[in-house]
Amino acid sequence: MDPLMFGMLAASVIGAWWTLFITIPRCAAARYRSRLWKLRDRAIDHLLSGELESTPAARDFIDQVEGRIRFAHDLTLFRGAAIMLGVRFVGLPDQPFVPPAPRASDRKIIHEMQHQVLHADGRHLLFGSPSGWVATVVLFVAATVRALYLRAVSHRRRGFRDVGVETAERFVERTYGDSEHPDVLVALQKLRPSSAPVSAFC
């Protein structure tokens, strides 16, 4: 191979690897930190304005957000899953995100901000690292296959039901005649919402 072509190919491979595994995850971590900084500043603004009381719940929430900011570059789907499995293997009890606040207004504010933090966590875990990209593709494929399977099963059941209704209609017509049991034919018609009324037997 020509040395120039080899050098260009090697540079392209190294550049692609650097972009996928270094540049994009760092940009995703910076965006994740930006969201968390805004949530932390909002919580501090609530404390300074008096809308949020300085309770252990509020302080723990701010500590949780700052911890995420500090270790944003290490937070990937693979590492998060490994930590969760390790916690379950050790058998540690489930702990709440933060302890409940005494005031109802404080609980409402903290709950809203917790939801936003968890939403930011999910986006970063799925779109902020190669392991998250792989999981996103797998989940998308699994959801698509499941939707196609459920649609096929639904059409198949509908087809079996229509065949059963037609068979029952023929049985009623041959056994009882056209007019002895019209209520039975009406009930059979209701079982076929997508079909026209059975006029041949009425």
C-alpha positions, 0 to 999 in steps of 0.5 A: 500500500502506498505510504501516503494512502496508509497515512491518510487511512490511519489518520481517518481511523484515529480521527473517527475514534477520537470523535466517537470516544473522546469528543462526543462524550466530552460534549455530552458531559458538558451539556449534562453539567450545564443542565445540572448547574441550572437546576442547582442554581434554581434550587439556591435561588429558591432558598435565597428567596424563601420559597424553599426552606433550608432543610436536610431535604433541600441541602441533600438535593443540592449535594446530589446535584453537585455530585453529579456535576463533579462526576459527569464525565464518569457517568455512563450507562455501563458504569451506572448498570454496574453500580446498580448491580453491585448495590443489589448484590451487596443487599443495601436497602433502597434509599430515597433520592432525598429525605422528605421535606416537612412543608408541602410547598417544599416537597412540590418544588423538590419533587419537580426538580428531582424529576428534571434531574432524573430526566437529565440523567436518562438522556445522558446515560442513553446519548452520552456514551458508546454504551448508551448508543448501543443500548438505544439501538437495541431498545429501538429494535426490540420495541419495533419487533414487539410492535410488529409482533403485537400487530401480527397477533392482533390481525391473526386473532381478528381473522380467527374471530371473523371465521368463527362468526361466519361459521356460527352464522351459517350454523344458525341459518341452517339449523333454525332458519332465517327468522326463528332466532334473529336476536342471535344473528344480531348478536353475531353481527356485533362481533364484526365491527369492521364488517357490513351487516349480515343481510343474507340471513335476515 
